[in-house]
Amino acid sequence: MSDDLTVLESRVDELIDLCEALARENRMLRERNRSWAGERADLLERNEVAKSKVEAMIERLKSLDGE
């Protein structure tokens, strides 16, 4: 009976350690996800700025061609 309790206690301790490790990993992954989301938003904004500049250049070239 004592051995059963020791085994059970050991397994519970392993589960607690596993839960703590998974919680740490989950926090790390959530932070990484937030970071990537911020980077994505920044890249999308830069892309829009570049697109606007290219479109403006095209319009200027068209107007020069028409003169």
TILUMKE-342468 format. One record per atom (N, C-alpha, C, O): x, y, z. Coordinates in Angstrom, 2 decimals. Last residue first. Layout:
BEGIN
<<X Y Z>>
...
END
This chain:
BEGIN
<<2.41 64.96 -71.74>>
<<2.79 66.34 -72.06>>
<<3.50 66.47 -73.36>>
<<3.88 67.57 -73.76>>
<<2.07 62.30 -71.21>>
<<1.00 62.99 -71.88>>
<<1.37 64.40 -72.30>>
<<0.69 64.99 -73.15>>
<<4.28 61.66 -69.72>>
<<4.14 61.05 -71.05>>
<<3.10 61.79 -71.87>>
<<3.22 61.90 -73.09>>
<<3.71 62.92 -67.35>>
<<4.85 63.39 -68.14>>
<<4.76 62.87 -69.57>>
<<5.12 63.57 -70.52>>
<<1.58 61.36 -66.50>>
<<1.34 62.79 -66.79>>
<<2.49 63.38 -67.60>>
<<2.27 64.24 -68.45>>
<<2.86 58.92 -66.12>>
<<1.78 59.03 -67.10>>
<<1.54 60.48 -67.48>>
<<1.33 60.79 -68.65>>
<<4.58 59.61 -64.05>>
<<5.13 59.21 -65.34>>
<<4.09 59.30 -66.45>>
<<4.39 59.72 -67.57>>
<<2.70 60.13 -62.04>>
<<3.58 61.21 -62.51>>
<<4.17 60.88 -63.87>>
<<4.27 61.74 -64.75>>
<<1.59 57.57 -61.78>>
<<0.74 58.68 -62.21>>
<<1.59 59.84 -62.73>>
<<1.24 60.46 -63.73>>
<<3.86 56.22 -60.84>>
<<3.24 55.81 -62.11>>
<<2.37 56.94 -62.65>>
<<2.41 57.23 -63.85>>
<<4.22 57.49 -58.39>>
<<5.25 57.59 -59.43>>
<<4.68 57.23 -60.80>>
<<5.00 57.88 -61.80>>
<<1.90 56.68 -57.09>>
<<2.12 58.11 -57.33>>
<<3.17 58.29 -58.42>>
<<3.03 59.16 -59.28>>
<<2.36 53.91 -56.94>>
<<1.22 54.41 -57.69>>
<<1.37 55.89 -58.02>>
<<1.02 56.31 -59.12>>
<<4.60 53.95 -55.24>>
<<4.72 53.42 -56.61>>
<<3.57 53.92 -57.47>>
<<3.78 54.32 -58.62>>
<<3.43 55.00 -52.91>>
<<4.53 55.71 -53.57>>
<<4.69 55.25 -55.02>>
<<4.89 56.06 -55.92>>
<<1.57 53.00 -52.31>>
<<1.11 54.37 -52.59>>
<<2.19 55.16 -53.33>>
<<1.89 55.91 -54.26>>
<<3.29 50.86 -51.80>>
<<2.32 50.77 -52.89>>
<<1.83 52.17 -53.29>>
<<1.71 52.47 -54.47>>
<<4.61 51.79 -49.53>>
<<5.36 51.55 -50.76>>
<<4.43 51.51 -51.97>>
<<4.74 52.06 -53.03>>
<<2.44 51.82 -47.76>>
<<3.17 53.06 -48.04>>
<<3.93 52.91 -49.35>>
<<3.91 53.81 -50.19>>
<<1.76 49.10 -47.74>>
<<0.79 50.09 -48.21>>
<<1.48 51.41 -48.58>>
<<1.14 52.03 -49.58>>
<<4.09 48.04 -46.60>>
<<3.68 47.63 -47.94>>
<<2.70 48.64 -48.53>>
<<2.81 49.00 -49.71>>
<<4.01 49.12 -44.05>>
<<5.10 49.49 -44.96>>
<<4.74 49.17 -46.41>>
<<5.05 49.93 -47.33>>
<<1.73 47.76 -43.13>>
<<1.72 49.22 -43.23>>
<<2.82 49.70 -44.19>>
<<2.58 50.57 -45.02>>
<<2.66 45.13 -43.18>>
<<1.50 45.51 -43.98>>
<<1.43 47.02 -44.18>>
<<1.12 47.50 -45.27>>
<<4.73 45.34 -41.29>>
<<5.04 45.03 -42.69>>
<<3.88 45.38 -43.62>>
<<4.10 45.88 -44.73>>
<<3.25 45.84 -38.97>>
<<4.24 46.81 -39.43>>
<<4.56 46.58 -40.91>>
<<4.66 47.54 -41.68>>
<<1.78 43.48 -38.80>>
<<1.07 44.75 -38.96>>
<<2.03 45.82 -39.48>>
<<1.65 46.61 -40.35>>
<<3.89 41.68 -38.40>>
<<3.04 41.57 -39.59>>
<<2.32 42.88 -39.86>>
<<2.26 43.35 -40.99>>
<<4.81 42.49 -35.90>>
<<5.70 42.58 -37.06>>
<<4.90 42.53 -38.36>>
<<5.20 43.26 -39.31>>
<<2.57 41.85 -34.37>>
<<3.03 43.23 -34.46>>
<<3.93 43.44 -35.67>>
<<3.81 44.44 -36.37>>
<<2.56 39.10 -34.72>>
<<1.39 39.87 -35.16>>
<<1.77 41.34 -35.30>>
<<1.34 42.01 -36.24>>
<<4.96 38.40 -33.53>>
<<4.79 38.20 -34.98>>
<<3.60 38.99 -35.51>>
<<3.64 39.49 -36.63>>
<<4.31 39.06 -30.86>>
<<5.43 39.71 -31.55>>
<<5.29 39.59 -33.06>>
<<5.48 40.57 -33.78>>
<<2.23 37.30 -30.34>>
<<1.98 38.75 -30.27>>
<<3.08 39.51 -31.02>>
<<2.80 40.47 -31.73>>
<<3.67 34.89 -30.60>>
<<2.55 35.18 -31.50>>
<<2.23 36.67 -31.52>>
<<1.98 37.25 -32.58>>
<<5.41 35.12 -28.45>>
<<5.96 35.05 -29.81>>
<<4.87 35.38 -30.84>>
<<5.13 36.08 -31.82>>
<<3.52 34.99 -26.40>>
<<4.34 36.19 -26.57>>
<<4.93 36.24 -27.97>>
<<4.94 37.29 -28.61>>
<<2.57 32.39 -26.79>>
<<1.64 33.52 -26.89>>
<<2.41 34.83 -27.11>>
<<2.00 35.67 -27.90>>
<<4.89 30.93 -26.29>>
<<4.29 30.89 -27.62>>
<<3.30 32.04 -27.82>>
<<3.22 32.61 -28.91>>
<<5.29 31.51 -23.57>>
<<6.31 31.87 -24.54>>
<<5.72 31.92 -25.96>>
<<6.02 32.83 -26.72>>
<<2.98 30.39 -22.46>>
<<3.23 31.82 -22.32>>
<<4.23 32.30 -23.36>>
<<4.05 33.35 -23.97>>
<<3.44 27.69 -23.16>>
<<2.27 28.39 -23.66>>
<<2.45 29.90 -23.58>>
<<2.12 30.62 -24.52>>
<<5.72 27.12 -21.64>>
<<5.78 27.07 -23.10>>
<<4.62 27.83 -23.73>>
<<4.80 28.53 -24.72>>
<<4.61 27.36 -19.07>>
<<5.72 28.24 -19.50>>
<<5.81 28.29 -21.02>>
<<5.96 29.35 -21.61>>
<<2.71 25.30 -19.21>>
<<2.26 26.68 -18.98>>
<<3.35 27.67 -19.39>>
<<3.04 28.70 -19.99>>
<<4.38 23.10 -19.51>>
<<3.45 23.45 -20.58>>
<<2.94 24.87 -20.43>>
<<2.74 25.57 -21.42>>
<<5.65 23.14 -17.02>>
<<6.44 23.29 -18.24>>
<<5.55 23.70 -19.41>>
<<5.93 24.56 -20.21>>
<<3.44 22.69 -15.35>>
<<4.21 23.93 -15.22>>
<<5.04 24.19 -16.48>>
<<5.12 25.32 -16.96>>
<<2.69 20.13 -16.22>>
<<1.75 21.26 -16.34>>
<<2.48 22.59 -16.25>>
<<2.18 23.51 -17.00>>
<<4.99 18.70 -15.48>>
<<4.59 18.78 -16.88>>
<<3.65 19.96 -17.10>>
<<3.80 20.70 -18.07>>
<<4.89 18.93 -12.68>>
<<6.04 19.46 -13.44>>
<<5.69 19.65 -14.91>>
<<6.06 20.66 -15.51>>
<<2.47 17.57 -12.26>>
<<2.60 18.98 -11.86>>
<<3.75 19.63 -12.62>>
<<3.61 20.73 -13.15>>
<<3.18 15.03 -13.15>>
<<2.11 15.77 -13.82>>
<<2.17 17.26 -13.49>>
<<1.95 18.10 -14.36>>
<<5.13 14.37 -11.27>>
<<5.49 14.45 -12.69>>
<<4.45 15.25 -13.46>>
<<4.79 16.07 -14.32>>
<<3.53 14.32 -8.96>>
<<4.63 15.29 -9.07>>
<<5.06 15.46 -10.52>>
<<5.33 16.58 -10.95>>
<<1.93 12.14 -9.64>>
<<1.31 13.44 -9.46>>
<<2.37 14.54 -9.57>>
<<2.13 15.58 -10.20>>
<<3.90 10.13 -9.63>>
<<3.18 10.46 -10.86>>
<<2.51 11.82 -10.79>>
<<2.51 12.57 -11.76>>
<<4.60 10.16 -6.91>>
<<5.61 10.42 -7.94>>
<<4.95 10.82 -9.25>>
<<5.40 11.76 -9.91>>
<<2.20 9.39 -5.75>>
<<2.77 10.69 -5.43>>
<<3.81 11.10 -6.48>>
<<3.86 12.26 -6.88>>
<<2.01 6.79 -6.79>>
<<0.99 7.79 -7.11>>
<<1.52 9.21 -6.87>>
<<1.31 10.10 -7.68>>
<<4.24 5.62 -5.58>>
<<4.14 5.67 -7.03>>
<<3.15 6.75 -7.45>>
<<3.42 7.53 -8.36>>
<<3.47 5.91 -2.92>>
<<4.72 6.51 -3.38>>
<<4.71 6.66 -4.89>>
<<5.11 7.69 -5.43>>
<<1.17 4.37 -2.85>>
<<1.09 5.81 -2.56>>
<<2.34 6.53 -3.05>>
<<2.25 7.65 -3.55>>
<<2.27 1.87 -3.39>>
<<1.27 2.44 -4.29>>
<<1.16 3.95 -4.09>>
<<1.07 4.71 -5.06>>
<<3.87 1.50 -1.13>>
<<4.50 1.63 -2.45>>
<<3.54 2.25 -3.46>>
<<3.94 3.07 -4.28>>
<<1.92 1.24 0.80>>
<<2.83 2.37 0.88>>
<<3.51 2.61 -0.46>>
<<3.72 3.75 -0.88>>
<<0.83 -1.19 0.00>>
<<0.00 0.00 0.00>>
<<0.87 1.25 0.00>>
<<0.58 2.21 -0.71>>
END
